[in-house]
Amino acid sequence: MTPVQLIITYYFVAVTISTIVLSLPFTKKPGVSVSFIDTLFTAASSVSVTGLATVDVGDTYSTAGIWVLMGIFQLGGLGVMMLSTFFYLILRRKIGLKQRQLIMTDTNQYTMSGMVRMLREILILIIGIEVIGAVILGLYFIPFYDSVSDAMFQGLYNSVSLVTNAGVDITGSSLTPFVNDYFVQFISILLIVAGGIGFPVLIETRRFLFEKNTLVPFRFSLFVKITTVTYLLLLVVGGLLIWGMEYHHLFQGKSWYEGFFNSMFLSATSRSAGLQTVDSAALTIPTQLFVSFLMFIGASPSSVGGGIRTTTFAVTILFLVSVIRGRKHIYVFGREVYQEDVRKSLAVIIFAAMLCFTAILVLAGSEDAGINEIIFEVFSAFGTCGLSLGLTPHLSTFGKVVIILLMFIGRVGIMYSMLSLRNKNEPKNAIRLPKEKIITG
């Protein structure tokens, strides 16, 4: 198998093992039984760090089960190969060429140079951020819970869920009790951004702040520049548009800062996080469709999120601008974008749009739900977001299978899903045929 096919196989195995573990009695509360399809759905949602759930997680799974879910979040968020390499490093085992190639594939890198060092940095950064977030939220939650241990546990769970963008709710009310608590919302947004903006952004930012070389000026890579600008623009512009669309509806009669903060949180969580401070079903249909669009874009490449990814969206927009201006090449931040990357971006968007459109058509025929609920559910699953208008628990068995496939493809990535169909020994076209123009547009 090709490295891409191996990675997809590993994620499939991860879902299988997670399903088996979540089927064990110790993971569930006494007297609670869960069907196979619902256990599979929970496992797939956790590995893909989506957050959609067909059962009430808090009422279904025991404390041990919640710890298992957190472990699955880490597995799905950081990646199968990254965590396996982490255990290799702990056991002081040599990491061979084949495994380095798989790590390179799983983390969307172009070279195997410095791969182990990069993984070590990512693990330290992500776990460090989770610990800091857990301490801050845990201490803040103390007045809201009966004991310090309960508050710290909730702080840890929320921190891991936010950083990995898992979004699996164990309270039954997500973060709606903190709809007017802007400290919790602000910390949550920072944790969501840390997990979704992309591991290379975190690494280069750390190196810029703490490893400056006075002889050689530090230069951020083009990937990090495009990723950061696109992610932050989508976050801010998305939040402002949501605020404007809901100003005379959901936020009518409320203070400006309540509408602003909740709009920004919704924009951030639609990147891939899934937790919410306001009920998505209370939004107007135009806002629901716009949030669906944000979920379709998803997070950045080499992050914990899904969707078509921010760079794909950015390169496609730059391509459209270049076509309108009559340019043959794309230039941004003083660099030219490879034509291969442009072709990949267009292929990803076309394939993703066809996949989601097909899923919408199929679910519209199999489920008893409004078209806006189905669209929202499909894009939430594909973008591994986890927001829902309440359709998830009422899905048919067939509908659950469709959503599971969407969550799996969204986490693995559209490009990898397409490349997995390629034959390893497929010959490349060596013969160039005559060209001929066709009418388009």
Disulfide bonds with the S-S distance in Angstrom:
none
